[in-house]
Amino acid sequence: MGLRDDLTADIAEAFDTDLADAVTSFAGTRVIGLGPRDPVTETRPEITETYTGRGVFGSFEINVVDGVDILRTDTKVTALQAEVTDTPKIDDTINGMKVISVGADPAKATHSIQLRKV
């Protein structure tokens, strides 16, 4: 087993035990295009993809909040990459909040996702 596998197993175990009460399941959606035009309403419905995962929802440390890129009201999610069914992308929606940024730890075991209420 490599470092990433070890980290993933350790974090998954922590999600199931020590952090179980702090871990929240989430659903993400991404608009991937527009469907065919409806001749009655003259609109084109959005076509979306959905993905799921679980993570720890929290806030950003006060020393990184700058009021521009990171707001005091933004939410930080730490999610295990192996448990997210698709990589979140900017402008996706997770649990009703807009994805502002997505990062990964150096071992690529977790996603660090910044969410903002819309």
PyMOL commands that place a pseudoatom at each C-alpha (Angstrom):
pseudoatom trace, name=CA, resn=MET, resi=1, chain=A, elem=C, hetatm=0, pos=[0.000, 0.000, 0.000]
pseudoatom trace, name=CA, resn=GLY, resi=2, chain=A, elem=C, hetatm=0, pos=[1.201, 3.471, -0.818]
pseudoatom trace, name=CA, resn=LEU, resi=3, chain=A, elem=C, hetatm=0, pos=[0.973, 6.654, 1.213]
pseudoatom trace, name=CA, resn=ARG, resi=4, chain=A, elem=C, hetatm=0, pos=[-2.304, 7.723, -0.426]
pseudoatom trace, name=CA, resn=ASP, resi=5, chain=A, elem=C, hetatm=0, pos=[-3.905, 4.361, 0.313]
pseudoatom trace, name=CA, resn=ASP, resi=6, chain=A, elem=C, hetatm=0, pos=[-2.755, 4.530, 3.941]
pseudoatom trace, name=CA, resn=LEU, resi=7, chain=A, elem=C, hetatm=0, pos=[-4.085, 8.075, 4.352]
pseudoatom trace, name=CA, resn=THR, resi=8, chain=A, elem=C, hetatm=0, pos=[-7.363, 7.210, 2.673]
pseudoatom trace, name=CA, resn=ALA, resi=9, chain=A, elem=C, hetatm=0, pos=[-7.862, 4.194, 4.941]
pseudoatom trace, name=CA, resn=ASP, resi=10, chain=A, elem=C, hetatm=0, pos=[-7.000, 6.213, 8.072]
pseudoatom trace, name=CA, resn=ILE, resi=11, chain=A, elem=C, hetatm=0, pos=[-9.299, 9.104, 7.165]
pseudoatom trace, name=CA, resn=ALA, resi=12, chain=A, elem=C, hetatm=0, pos=[-12.144, 6.749, 6.204]
pseudoatom trace, name=CA, resn=GLU, resi=13, chain=A, elem=C, hetatm=0, pos=[-11.770, 5.025, 9.565]
pseudoatom trace, name=CA, resn=ALA, resi=14, chain=A, elem=C, hetatm=0, pos=[-11.820, 8.405, 11.351]
pseudoatom trace, name=CA, resn=PHE, resi=15, chain=A, elem=C, hetatm=0, pos=[-14.938, 9.396, 9.373]
pseudoatom trace, name=CA, resn=ASP, resi=16, chain=A, elem=C, hetatm=0, pos=[-16.608, 6.185, 10.566]
pseudoatom trace, name=CA, resn=THR, resi=17, chain=A, elem=C, hetatm=0, pos=[-15.507, 6.418, 14.220]
pseudoatom trace, name=CA, resn=ASP, resi=18, chain=A, elem=C, hetatm=0, pos=[-13.988, 9.520, 15.834]
pseudoatom trace, name=CA, resn=LEU, resi=19, chain=A, elem=C, hetatm=0, pos=[-15.553, 12.032, 13.418]
pseudoatom trace, name=CA, resn=ALA, resi=20, chain=A, elem=C, hetatm=0, pos=[-18.813, 10.164, 12.783]
pseudoatom trace, name=CA, resn=ASP, resi=21, chain=A, elem=C, hetatm=0, pos=[-20.941, 12.860, 14.413]
pseudoatom trace, name=CA, resn=ALA, resi=22, chain=A, elem=C, hetatm=0, pos=[-19.234, 15.599, 12.359]
pseudoatom trace, name=CA, resn=VAL, resi=23, chain=A, elem=C, hetatm=0, pos=[-19.371, 13.867, 8.963]
pseudoatom trace, name=CA, resn=THR, resi=24, chain=A, elem=C, hetatm=0, pos=[-22.188, 14.877, 6.617]
pseudoatom trace, name=CA, resn=SER, resi=25, chain=A, elem=C, hetatm=0, pos=[-23.261, 13.266, 3.369]
pseudoatom trace, name=CA, resn=PHE, resi=26, chain=A, elem=C, hetatm=0, pos=[-23.616, 15.627, 0.443]
pseudoatom trace, name=CA, resn=ALA, resi=27, chain=A, elem=C, hetatm=0, pos=[-24.951, 15.727, -3.092]
pseudoatom trace, name=CA, resn=GLY, resi=28, chain=A, elem=C, hetatm=0, pos=[-23.429, 17.831, -5.825]
pseudoatom trace, name=CA, resn=THR, resi=29, chain=A, elem=C, hetatm=0, pos=[-24.885, 18.870, -9.167]
pseudoatom trace, name=CA, resn=ARG, resi=30, chain=A, elem=C, hetatm=0, pos=[-23.239, 20.223, -12.290]
pseudoatom trace, name=CA, resn=VAL, resi=31, chain=A, elem=C, hetatm=0, pos=[-24.933, 21.760, -15.323]
pseudoatom trace, name=CA, resn=ILE, resi=32, chain=A, elem=C, hetatm=0, pos=[-23.470, 20.048, -18.379]
pseudoatom trace, name=CA, resn=GLY, resi=33, chain=A, elem=C, hetatm=0, pos=[-25.624, 21.570, -21.098]
pseudoatom trace, name=CA, resn=LEU, resi=34, chain=A, elem=C, hetatm=0, pos=[-29.075, 22.450, -22.311]
pseudoatom trace, name=CA, resn=GLY, resi=35, chain=A, elem=C, hetatm=0, pos=[-31.736, 20.048, -23.508]
pseudoatom trace, name=CA, resn=PRO, resi=36, chain=A, elem=C, hetatm=0, pos=[-33.918, 20.433, -26.577]
pseudoatom trace, name=CA, resn=ARG, resi=37, chain=A, elem=C, hetatm=0, pos=[-36.135, 23.504, -26.889]
pseudoatom trace, name=CA, resn=ASP, resi=38, chain=A, elem=C, hetatm=0, pos=[-39.671, 23.064, -25.555]
pseudoatom trace, name=CA, resn=PRO, resi=39, chain=A, elem=C, hetatm=0, pos=[-41.957, 24.602, -28.235]
pseudoatom trace, name=CA, resn=VAL, resi=40, chain=A, elem=C, hetatm=0, pos=[-44.711, 25.368, -25.701]
pseudoatom trace, name=CA, resn=THR, resi=41, chain=A, elem=C, hetatm=0, pos=[-42.617, 27.227, -23.111]
pseudoatom trace, name=CA, resn=GLU, resi=42, chain=A, elem=C, hetatm=0, pos=[-39.854, 28.223, -25.554]
pseudoatom trace, name=CA, resn=THR, resi=43, chain=A, elem=C, hetatm=0, pos=[-37.216, 27.262, -23.000]
pseudoatom trace, name=CA, resn=ARG, resi=44, chain=A, elem=C, hetatm=0, pos=[-34.388, 24.745, -22.927]
pseudoatom trace, name=CA, resn=PRO, resi=45, chain=A, elem=C, hetatm=0, pos=[-34.084, 22.728, -19.704]
pseudoatom trace, name=CA, resn=GLU, resi=46, chain=A, elem=C, hetatm=0, pos=[-30.676, 22.348, -18.092]
pseudoatom trace, name=CA, resn=ILE, resi=47, chain=A, elem=C, hetatm=0, pos=[-29.071, 18.913, -18.214]
pseudoatom trace, name=CA, resn=THR, resi=48, chain=A, elem=C, hetatm=0, pos=[-27.302, 18.110, -14.964]
pseudoatom trace, name=CA, resn=GLU, resi=49, chain=A, elem=C, hetatm=0, pos=[-25.002, 15.464, -13.518]
pseudoatom trace, name=CA, resn=THR, resi=50, chain=A, elem=C, hetatm=0, pos=[-25.182, 14.475, -9.878]
pseudoatom trace, name=CA, resn=TYR, resi=51, chain=A, elem=C, hetatm=0, pos=[-22.464, 13.135, -7.599]
pseudoatom trace, name=CA, resn=THR, resi=52, chain=A, elem=C, hetatm=0, pos=[-22.316, 12.240, -3.920]
pseudoatom trace, name=CA, resn=GLY, resi=53, chain=A, elem=C, hetatm=0, pos=[-19.812, 12.027, -1.113]
pseudoatom trace, name=CA, resn=ARG, resi=54, chain=A, elem=C, hetatm=0, pos=[-19.340, 12.781, 2.522]
pseudoatom trace, name=CA, resn=GLY, resi=55, chain=A, elem=C, hetatm=0, pos=[-17.141, 15.148, 4.415]
pseudoatom trace, name=CA, resn=VAL, resi=56, chain=A, elem=C, hetatm=0, pos=[-16.659, 17.417, 7.375]
pseudoatom trace, name=CA, resn=PHE, resi=57, chain=A, elem=C, hetatm=0, pos=[-18.331, 20.815, 6.934]
pseudoatom trace, name=CA, resn=GLY, resi=58, chain=A, elem=C, hetatm=0, pos=[-16.734, 23.674, 8.849]
pseudoatom trace, name=CA, resn=SER, resi=59, chain=A, elem=C, hetatm=0, pos=[-15.570, 27.249, 8.564]
pseudoatom trace, name=CA, resn=PHE, resi=60, chain=A, elem=C, hetatm=0, pos=[-12.344, 28.920, 7.529]
pseudoatom trace, name=CA, resn=GLU, resi=61, chain=A, elem=C, hetatm=0, pos=[-9.836, 30.120, 10.107]
pseudoatom trace, name=CA, resn=ILE, resi=62, chain=A, elem=C, hetatm=0, pos=[-10.189, 33.846, 10.720]
pseudoatom trace, name=CA, resn=ASN, resi=63, chain=A, elem=C, hetatm=0, pos=[-6.629, 34.561, 9.532]
pseudoatom trace, name=CA, resn=VAL, resi=64, chain=A, elem=C, hetatm=0, pos=[-7.453, 33.342, 5.979]
pseudoatom trace, name=CA, resn=VAL, resi=65, chain=A, elem=C, hetatm=0, pos=[-10.744, 35.247, 5.665]
pseudoatom trace, name=CA, resn=ASP, resi=66, chain=A, elem=C, hetatm=0, pos=[-10.024, 38.282, 3.482]
pseudoatom trace, name=CA, resn=GLY, resi=67, chain=A, elem=C, hetatm=0, pos=[-13.564, 39.460, 2.687]
pseudoatom trace, name=CA, resn=VAL, resi=68, chain=A, elem=C, hetatm=0, pos=[-12.982, 39.064, -1.054]
pseudoatom trace, name=CA, resn=ASP, resi=69, chain=A, elem=C, hetatm=0, pos=[-11.860, 35.553, -2.006]
pseudoatom trace, name=CA, resn=ILE, resi=70, chain=A, elem=C, hetatm=0, pos=[-12.861, 33.952, 1.287]
pseudoatom trace, name=CA, resn=LEU, resi=71, chain=A, elem=C, hetatm=0, pos=[-15.845, 35.367, 3.145]
pseudoatom trace, name=CA, resn=ARG, resi=72, chain=A, elem=C, hetatm=0, pos=[-16.606, 34.861, 6.829]
pseudoatom trace, name=CA, resn=THR, resi=73, chain=A, elem=C, hetatm=0, pos=[-19.808, 33.054, 5.818]
pseudoatom trace, name=CA, resn=ASP, resi=74, chain=A, elem=C, hetatm=0, pos=[-18.103, 30.597, 3.419]
pseudoatom trace, name=CA, resn=THR, resi=75, chain=A, elem=C, hetatm=0, pos=[-18.081, 26.913, 4.295]
pseudoatom trace, name=CA, resn=LYS, resi=76, chain=A, elem=C, hetatm=0, pos=[-15.048, 24.654, 4.065]
pseudoatom trace, name=CA, resn=VAL, resi=77, chain=A, elem=C, hetatm=0, pos=[-15.607, 20.967, 3.331]
pseudoatom trace, name=CA, resn=THR, resi=78, chain=A, elem=C, hetatm=0, pos=[-12.937, 18.312, 3.748]
pseudoatom trace, name=CA, resn=ALA, resi=79, chain=A, elem=C, hetatm=0, pos=[-14.027, 15.262, 1.751]
pseudoatom trace, name=CA, resn=LEU, resi=80, chain=A, elem=C, hetatm=0, pos=[-12.295, 11.955, 1.168]
pseudoatom trace, name=CA, resn=GLN, resi=81, chain=A, elem=C, hetatm=0, pos=[-11.532, 11.775, -2.574]
pseudoatom trace, name=CA, resn=ALA, resi=82, chain=A, elem=C, hetatm=0, pos=[-12.163, 8.023, -2.683]
pseudoatom trace, name=CA, resn=GLU, resi=83, chain=A, elem=C, hetatm=0, pos=[-15.737, 8.572, -1.451]
pseudoatom trace, name=CA, resn=VAL, resi=84, chain=A, elem=C, hetatm=0, pos=[-16.727, 11.378, -3.833]
pseudoatom trace, name=CA, resn=THR, resi=85, chain=A, elem=C, hetatm=0, pos=[-18.225, 9.879, -6.986]
pseudoatom trace, name=CA, resn=ASP, resi=86, chain=A, elem=C, hetatm=0, pos=[-16.958, 12.744, -9.207]
pseudoatom trace, name=CA, resn=THR, resi=87, chain=A, elem=C, hetatm=0, pos=[-14.449, 15.546, -8.654]
pseudoatom trace, name=CA, resn=PRO, resi=88, chain=A, elem=C, hetatm=0, pos=[-16.254, 18.764, -7.668]
pseudoatom trace, name=CA, resn=LYS, resi=89, chain=A, elem=C, hetatm=0, pos=[-15.674, 21.717, -9.981]
pseudoatom trace, name=CA, resn=ILE, resi=90, chain=A, elem=C, hetatm=0, pos=[-16.073, 25.474, -9.642]
pseudoatom trace, name=CA, resn=ASP, resi=91, chain=A, elem=C, hetatm=0, pos=[-19.718, 26.590, -10.094]
pseudoatom trace, name=CA, resn=ASP, resi=92, chain=A, elem=C, hetatm=0, pos=[-21.129, 23.180, -9.098]
pseudoatom trace, name=CA, resn=THR, resi=93, chain=A, elem=C, hetatm=0, pos=[-23.759, 23.187, -6.368]
pseudoatom trace, name=CA, resn=ILE, resi=94, chain=A, elem=C, hetatm=0, pos=[-23.246, 21.128, -3.199]
pseudoatom trace, name=CA, resn=ASN, resi=95, chain=A, elem=C, hetatm=0, pos=[-26.084, 20.972, -0.671]
pseudoatom trace, name=CA, resn=GLY, resi=96, chain=A, elem=C, hetatm=0, pos=[-27.521, 24.195, -2.080]
pseudoatom trace, name=CA, resn=MET, resi=97, chain=A, elem=C, hetatm=0, pos=[-24.220, 26.130, -1.964]
pseudoatom trace, name=CA, resn=LYS, resi=98, chain=A, elem=C, hetatm=0, pos=[-22.013, 27.181, -4.880]
pseudoatom trace, name=CA, resn=VAL, resi=99, chain=A, elem=C, hetatm=0, pos=[-18.509, 25.696, -5.222]
pseudoatom trace, name=CA, resn=ILE, resi=100, chain=A, elem=C, hetatm=0, pos=[-15.999, 28.574, -5.212]
pseudoatom trace, name=CA, resn=SER, resi=101, chain=A, elem=C, hetatm=0, pos=[-12.749, 26.575, -5.182]
pseudoatom trace, name=CA, resn=VAL, resi=102, chain=A, elem=C, hetatm=0, pos=[-11.526, 23.000, -4.992]
pseudoatom trace, name=CA, resn=GLY, resi=103, chain=A, elem=C, hetatm=0, pos=[-8.121, 21.872, -3.788]
pseudoatom trace, name=CA, resn=ALA, resi=104, chain=A, elem=C, hetatm=0, pos=[-6.412, 18.661, -2.789]
pseudoatom trace, name=CA, resn=ASP, resi=105, chain=A, elem=C, hetatm=0, pos=[-3.835, 17.704, -0.213]
pseudoatom trace, name=CA, resn=PRO, resi=106, chain=A, elem=C, hetatm=0, pos=[-0.351, 16.743, -1.523]
pseudoatom trace, name=CA, resn=ALA, resi=107, chain=A, elem=C, hetatm=0, pos=[-1.138, 13.016, -1.277]
pseudoatom trace, name=CA, resn=LYS, resi=108, chain=A, elem=C, hetatm=0, pos=[-4.404, 13.520, -3.194]
pseudoatom trace, name=CA, resn=ALA, resi=109, chain=A, elem=C, hetatm=0, pos=[-6.388, 11.780, -0.438]
pseudoatom trace, name=CA, resn=THR, resi=110, chain=A, elem=C, hetatm=0, pos=[-8.827, 14.610, 0.358]
pseudoatom trace, name=CA, resn=HIS, resi=111, chain=A, elem=C, hetatm=0, pos=[-10.624, 17.439, -1.396]
pseudoatom trace, name=CA, resn=SER, resi=112, chain=A, elem=C, hetatm=0, pos=[-10.754, 20.836, 0.266]
pseudoatom trace, name=CA, resn=ILE, resi=113, chain=A, elem=C, hetatm=0, pos=[-13.876, 22.544, -1.082]
pseudoatom trace, name=CA, resn=GLN, resi=114, chain=A, elem=C, hetatm=0, pos=[-14.929, 26.158, -0.536]
pseudoatom trace, name=CA, resn=LEU, resi=115, chain=A, elem=C, hetatm=0, pos=[-18.702, 26.689, -0.649]
pseudoatom trace, name=CA, resn=ARG, resi=116, chain=A, elem=C, hetatm=0, pos=[-20.714, 29.915, -0.642]
pseudoatom trace, name=CA, resn=LYS, resi=117, chain=A, elem=C, hetatm=0, pos=[-24.404, 30.435, -0.018]
pseudoatom trace, name=CA, resn=VAL, resi=118, chain=A, elem=C, hetatm=0, pos=[-26.200, 31.648, -3.140]
for i in range(1, 118): cmd.bond("trace and resi %d" % i, "trace and resi %d" % (i + 1))
show_as sticks, trace
zoom trace
